[in-house]
Protein backbone atom coordinates (compact mmCIF):
# COMPACT_ATOMS: atom_id res chain seq x y z
CA UNK A 1 0.00 0.00 0.00
CA UNK A 2 1.32 3.46 -0.82
CA UNK A 3 2.37 5.89 1.88
CA UNK A 4 1.53 9.59 1.81
CA UNK A 5 3.00 12.55 3.65
CA UNK A 6 0.69 15.40 4.55
CA UNK A 7 2.37 18.72 5.29
CA UNK A 8 0.17 21.06 7.30
CA UNK A 9 0.83 24.68 6.40
CA UNK A 10 -0.30 27.50 8.68
CA UNK A 11 0.09 31.25 8.79
CA UNK A 12 1.96 31.61 12.10
CA UNK A 13 1.29 35.33 12.27
CA UNK A 14 -2.49 34.87 12.07
CA UNK A 15 -2.90 31.67 14.09
CA UNK A 16 -4.79 32.06 17.37
CA UNK A 17 -2.33 33.24 20.03
CA UNK A 18 -3.86 30.89 22.59
CA UNK A 19 -3.38 27.93 20.24
CA UNK A 20 -5.97 25.25 19.52
CA UNK A 21 -9.15 25.31 21.59
CA UNK A 22 -9.87 22.41 23.97
CA UNK A 23 -12.80 21.46 21.72
CA UNK A 24 -10.50 21.31 18.67
CA UNK A 25 -8.03 19.16 20.57
CA UNK A 26 -10.85 16.80 21.57
CA UNK A 27 -12.12 16.49 17.97
CA UNK A 28 -8.59 16.01 16.67
CA UNK A 29 -7.84 13.38 19.31
CA UNK A 30 -10.97 11.42 18.35
CA UNK A 31 -10.04 11.54 14.66
CA UNK A 32 -6.44 10.49 15.36
CA UNK A 33 -7.72 7.58 17.43
CA UNK A 34 -10.04 6.54 14.59
CA UNK A 35 -7.38 6.77 11.87
CA UNK A 36 -4.90 4.87 14.05
CA UNK A 37 -7.41 2.08 14.78
CA UNK A 38 -8.11 1.89 11.02
CA UNK A 39 -4.41 1.09 10.51
CA UNK A 40 -3.86 4.16 8.34
CA UNK A 41 -1.85 6.50 10.60
CA UNK A 42 1.86 5.70 10.76
CA UNK A 43 3.16 8.91 12.34
CA UNK A 44 2.03 12.46 13.10
CA UNK A 45 3.35 15.47 15.00
CA UNK A 46 3.17 19.21 15.27
CA UNK A 47 6.30 21.29 14.85
CA UNK A 48 7.81 23.98 17.07
CA UNK A 49 7.39 27.57 15.82
CA UNK A 50 9.79 28.90 13.19
CA UNK A 51 11.30 31.18 15.83
CA UNK A 52 12.98 28.04 17.18
CA UNK A 53 14.11 26.75 13.78
CA UNK A 54 17.12 27.20 11.53
CA UNK A 55 17.22 27.01 7.73
CA UNK A 56 20.33 25.52 6.19
CA UNK A 57 20.96 26.48 2.54
CA UNK A 58 23.46 25.04 0.08
CA UNK A 59 24.21 27.53 -2.69
CA UNK A 60 27.31 28.21 -4.77
CA UNK A 61 29.18 25.41 -3.02
CA UNK A 62 28.70 26.97 0.43
CA UNK A 63 26.43 26.44 3.40
CA UNK A 64 24.58 29.27 5.08
CA UNK A 65 22.39 29.24 8.19
CA UNK A 66 19.39 31.46 8.92
CA UNK A 67 17.78 31.39 12.35
CA UNK A 68 14.02 31.84 12.62
CA UNK A 69 11.54 33.31 12.72
CA UNK A 70 11.19 33.31 8.95
CA UNK A 71 9.17 36.47 8.47
CA UNK A 72 9.35 36.31 4.67
CA UNK A 73 7.23 33.15 4.76
CA UNK A 74 3.47 33.66 4.84
CA UNK A 75 2.81 29.97 5.38
CA UNK A 76 5.06 27.60 7.28
CA UNK A 77 4.88 23.88 7.97
CA UNK A 78 3.19 23.53 11.35
CA UNK A 79 2.91 19.75 11.40
CA UNK A 80 2.90 16.59 9.36
CA UNK A 81 1.53 13.09 9.14
CA UNK A 82 2.52 9.93 7.33
CA UNK A 83 -0.34 7.63 6.43
CA UNK A 84 -0.60 4.35 4.58
CA UNK A 85 -3.71 4.40 2.42
CA UNK A 86 -5.03 2.28 -0.42
CA UNK A 87 -4.79 5.29 -2.75
CA UNK A 88 -4.53 9.07 -2.90
CA UNK A 89 -8.32 9.44 -2.68
CA UNK A 90 -8.32 7.76 0.74
CA UNK A 91 -5.40 9.91 1.92
CA UNK A 92 -7.27 13.02 0.78
CA UNK A 93 -10.44 11.91 2.58
CA UNK A 94 -8.58 11.61 5.90
CA UNK A 95 -6.92 14.98 5.26
CA UNK A 96 -10.30 16.60 4.59
CA UNK A 97 -11.64 15.22 7.85
CA UNK A 98 -8.58 16.53 9.74
CA UNK A 99 -8.98 20.03 8.29
CA UNK A 100 -12.70 20.06 9.13
CA UNK A 101 -11.97 19.50 12.83
CA UNK A 102 -10.76 23.12 12.96
CA UNK A 103 -12.97 26.10 13.69
CA UNK A 104 -13.82 28.47 10.82
CA UNK A 105 -11.32 31.14 11.91
CA UNK A 106 -8.34 28.84 11.18
CA UNK A 107 -6.62 29.06 7.80
CA UNK A 108 -4.78 25.83 7.09
CA UNK A 109 -3.47 24.27 3.90
CA UNK A 110 -2.60 20.59 3.66
CA UNK A 111 -0.24 19.33 0.98
CA UNK A 112 -0.65 15.59 0.36
CA UNK A 113 2.13 13.82 -1.52
CA UNK A 114 2.85 10.18 -2.14
CA UNK A 115 6.18 9.01 -0.76
CA UNK A 116 8.38 7.76 -3.58
CA UNK A 117 9.43 4.23 -2.64
CA UNK A 118 12.93 2.91 -3.45
Phi and psi restraints in degrees (value plus and minus 20) as a CYANA .aco file:
   2 UNK   PHI     -90.4   -50.4
   2 UNK   PSI     132.1   172.1
   3 UNK   PHI    -127.3   -87.3
   3 UNK   PSI     128.0   168.0
   4 UNK   PHI    -151.0  -111.0
   4 UNK   PSI     120.9   160.9
   5 UNK   PHI    -126.2   -86.2
   5 UNK   PSI     111.3   151.3
   6 UNK   PHI    -130.8   -90.8
   6 UNK   PSI     102.0   142.0
   7 UNK   PHI    -121.5   -81.5
   7 UNK   PSI     102.5   142.5
   8 UNK   PHI    -114.9   -74.9
   8 UNK   PSI      96.3   136.3
   9 UNK   PHI    -123.9   -83.9
   9 UNK   PSI     112.7   152.7
  10 UNK   PHI    -150.5  -110.5
  10 UNK   PSI     139.8   179.8
  11 UNK   PHI    -115.8   -75.8
  11 UNK   PSI      78.6   118.6
  12 UNK   PHI     -76.4   -36.4
  12 UNK   PSI     -54.3   -14.3
  13 UNK   PHI     -93.8   -53.8
  13 UNK   PSI     -39.4     0.6
  14 UNK   PHI    -135.8   -95.8
  14 UNK   PSI     -13.0    27.0
  15 UNK   PHI     -93.4   -53.4
  15 UNK   PSI     130.2   170.2
  16 UNK   PHI     -76.9   -36.9
  16 UNK   PSI     108.5   148.5
  17 UNK   PHI     -79.2   -39.2
  17 UNK   PSI     -52.7   -12.7
  18 UNK   PHI    -102.2   -62.2
  18 UNK   PSI     -23.3    16.7
  19 UNK   PHI      61.0   101.0
  19 UNK   PSI    -188.1  -148.1
  20 UNK   PHI     -84.1   -44.1
  20 UNK   PSI     123.5   163.5
  21 UNK   PHI     -91.8   -51.8
  21 UNK   PSI     138.1   178.1
  22 UNK   PHI     -78.1   -38.1
  22 UNK   PSI     -55.8   -15.8
  23 UNK   PHI     -85.6   -45.6
  23 UNK   PSI     -61.1   -21.1
  24 UNK   PHI     -82.3   -42.3
  24 UNK   PSI     -65.1   -25.1
  25 UNK   PHI     -82.1   -42.1
  25 UNK   PSI     -55.6   -15.6
  26 UNK   PHI     -87.5   -47.5
  26 UNK   PSI     -66.0   -26.0
  27 UNK   PHI     -83.3   -43.3
  27 UNK   PSI     -62.3   -22.3
  28 UNK   PHI     -85.6   -45.6
  28 UNK   PSI     -61.6   -21.6
  29 UNK   PHI     -80.8   -40.8
  29 UNK   PSI     -61.7   -21.7
  30 UNK   PHI     -84.7   -44.7
  30 UNK   PSI     -61.7   -21.7
  31 UNK   PHI     -86.5   -46.5
  31 UNK   PSI     -62.7   -22.7
  32 UNK   PHI     -83.8   -43.8
  32 UNK   PSI     -56.2   -16.2
  33 UNK   PHI     -84.8   -44.8
  33 UNK   PSI     -63.2   -23.2
  34 UNK   PHI     -83.6   -43.6
  34 UNK   PSI     -66.9   -26.9
  35 UNK   PHI     -88.7   -48.7
  35 UNK   PSI     -50.6   -10.6
  36 UNK   PHI     -90.9   -50.9
  36 UNK   PSI     -65.5   -25.5
  37 UNK   PHI     -82.2   -42.2
  37 UNK   PSI     -50.0   -10.0
  38 UNK   PHI     -95.4   -55.4
  38 UNK   PSI     -26.7    13.3
  39 UNK   PHI      58.7    98.7
  39 UNK   PSI      -3.6    36.4
  40 UNK   PHI    -113.9   -73.9
  40 UNK   PSI     -63.5   -23.5
  41 UNK   PHI     -94.0   -54.0
  41 UNK   PSI     104.8   144.8
  42 UNK   PHI    -122.0   -82.0
  42 UNK   PSI     -57.7   -17.7
  43 UNK   PHI    -184.6  -144.6
  43 UNK   PSI     126.4   166.4
  44 UNK   PHI    -176.1  -136.1
  44 UNK   PSI     130.6   170.6
  45 UNK   PHI    -188.3  -148.3
  45 UNK   PSI     133.9   173.9
  46 UNK   PHI    -109.7   -69.7
  46 UNK   PSI     143.8   183.8
  47 UNK   PHI    -135.6   -95.6
  47 UNK   PSI     130.5   170.5
  48 UNK   PHI     -83.6   -43.6
  48 UNK   PSI     138.0   178.0
  49 UNK   PHI     -81.7   -41.7
  49 UNK   PSI     137.0   177.0
  50 UNK   PHI     -82.0   -42.0
  50 UNK   PSI     -42.5    -2.5
  51 UNK   PHI     -81.1   -41.1
  51 UNK   PSI     -39.9     0.1
  52 UNK   PHI    -121.5   -81.5
  52 UNK   PSI     -16.4    23.6
  53 UNK   PHI    -122.5   -82.5
  53 UNK   PSI     149.4   189.4
  54 UNK   PHI    -157.1  -117.1
  54 UNK   PSI     113.5   153.5
  55 UNK   PHI    -116.8   -76.8
  55 UNK   PSI     114.2   154.2
  56 UNK   PHI    -134.0   -94.0
  56 UNK   PSI     103.9   143.9
  57 UNK   PHI    -139.2   -99.2
  57 UNK   PSI     116.4   156.4
  58 UNK   PHI    -129.2   -89.2
  58 UNK   PSI      96.8   136.8
  59 UNK   PHI    -172.1  -132.1
  59 UNK   PSI     112.9   152.9
  60 UNK   PHI      42.0    82.0
  60 UNK   PSI       9.0    49.0
  61 UNK   PHI      57.7    97.7
  61 UNK   PSI      -6.7    33.3
  62 UNK   PHI    -152.5  -112.5
  62 UNK   PSI     131.4   171.4
  63 UNK   PHI    -115.0   -75.0
  63 UNK   PSI     123.0   163.0
  64 UNK   PHI    -154.7  -114.7
  64 UNK   PSI     133.8   173.8
  65 UNK   PHI    -144.0  -104.0
  65 UNK   PSI     115.0   155.0
  66 UNK   PHI    -148.1  -108.1
  66 UNK   PSI      99.3   139.3
  67 UNK   PHI    -101.6   -61.6
  67 UNK   PSI     126.1   166.1
  68 UNK   PHI     -92.9   -52.9
  68 UNK   PSI     152.7   192.7
  69 UNK   PHI     -95.8   -55.8
  69 UNK   PSI     137.7   177.7
  70 UNK   PHI    -121.3   -81.3
  70 UNK   PSI      61.5   101.5
  71 UNK   PHI     -86.2   -46.2
  71 UNK   PSI     -42.0    -2.0
  72 UNK   PHI     -95.0   -55.0
  72 UNK   PSI     -30.0    10.0
  73 UNK   PHI    -114.7   -74.7
  73 UNK   PSI     101.5   141.5
  74 UNK   PHI     -93.4   -53.4
  74 UNK   PSI     -66.9   -26.9
  75 UNK   PHI    -133.1   -93.1
  75 UNK   PSI     120.3   160.3
  76 UNK   PHI    -149.1  -109.1
  76 UNK   PSI     140.2   180.2
  77 UNK   PHI     -97.1   -57.1
  77 UNK   PSI      98.2   138.2
  78 UNK   PHI    -121.6   -81.6
  78 UNK   PSI     -31.8     8.2
  79 UNK   PHI    -198.2  -158.2
  79 UNK   PSI     156.6   196.6
  80 UNK   PHI    -174.9  -134.9
  80 UNK   PSI     144.8   184.8
  81 UNK   PHI    -166.3  -126.3
  81 UNK   PSI     134.0   174.0
  82 UNK   PHI    -143.3  -103.3
  82 UNK   PSI     101.9   141.9
  83 UNK   PHI    -142.5  -102.5
  83 UNK   PSI     136.2   176.2
  84 UNK   PHI    -135.5   -95.5
  84 UNK   PSI      91.1   131.1
  85 UNK   PHI    -146.1  -106.1
  85 UNK   PSI     141.0   181.0
  86 UNK   PHI     -88.0   -48.0
  86 UNK   PSI     -47.3    -7.3
  87 UNK   PHI    -184.5  -144.5
  87 UNK   PSI     157.2   197.2
  88 UNK   PHI     -83.8   -43.8
  88 UNK   PSI     -54.6   -14.6
  89 UNK   PHI     -79.5   -39.5
  89 UNK   PSI     -61.6   -21.6
  90 UNK   PHI     -87.2   -47.2
  90 UNK   PSI     -61.7   -21.7
  91 UNK   PHI     -80.7   -40.7
  91 UNK   PSI     -60.6   -20.6
  92 UNK   PHI     -87.7   -47.7
  92 UNK   PSI     -55.1   -15.1
  93 UNK   PHI     -83.0   -43.0
  93 UNK   PSI     -66.2   -26.2
  94 UNK   PHI     -83.7   -43.7
  94 UNK   PSI     -58.5   -18.5
  95 UNK   PHI     -83.7   -43.7
  95 UNK   PSI     -63.1   -23.1
  96 UNK   PHI     -78.5   -38.5
  96 UNK   PSI     -65.4   -25.4
  97 UNK   PHI     -84.0   -44.0
  97 UNK   PSI     -58.7   -18.7
  98 UNK   PHI     -82.0   -42.0
  98 UNK   PSI     -68.5   -28.5
  99 UNK   PHI     -81.2   -41.2
  99 UNK   PSI     -57.2   -17.2
 100 UNK   PHI     -93.9   -53.9
 100 UNK   PSI     -28.1    11.9
 101 UNK   PHI     -92.5   -52.5
 101 UNK   PSI     -38.9     1.1
 102 UNK   PHI    -101.8   -61.8
 102 UNK   PSI     128.9   168.9
 103 UNK   PHI     -87.5   -47.5
 103 UNK   PSI     142.3   182.3
 104 UNK   PHI     -82.3   -42.3
 104 UNK   PSI     -44.7    -4.7
 105 UNK   PHI     -98.1   -58.1
 105 UNK   PSI     -29.0    11.0
 106 UNK   PHI     -98.0   -58.0
 106 UNK   PSI     123.9   163.9
 107 UNK   PHI    -141.0  -101.0
 107 UNK   PSI      92.4   132.4
 108 UNK   PHI    -155.8  -115.8
 108 UNK   PSI     118.7   158.7
 109 UNK   PHI    -139.1   -99.1
 109 UNK   PSI     116.5   156.5
 110 UNK   PHI    -137.0   -97.0
 110 UNK   PSI     105.9   145.9
 111 UNK   PHI    -123.7   -83.7
 111 UNK   PSI      99.6   139.6
 112 UNK   PHI    -129.0   -89.0
 112 UNK   PSI     102.0   142.0
 113 UNK   PHI    -155.9  -115.9
 113 UNK   PSI     117.8   157.8
 114 UNK   PHI     -91.8   -51.8
 114 UNK   PSI     120.6   160.6
 115 UNK   PHI    -102.4   -62.4
 115 UNK   PSI     104.3   144.3
 116 UNK   PHI     -92.8   -52.8
 116 UNK   PSI      98.9   138.9
 117 UNK   PHI    -111.4   -71.4
 117 UNK   PSI     114.9   154.9
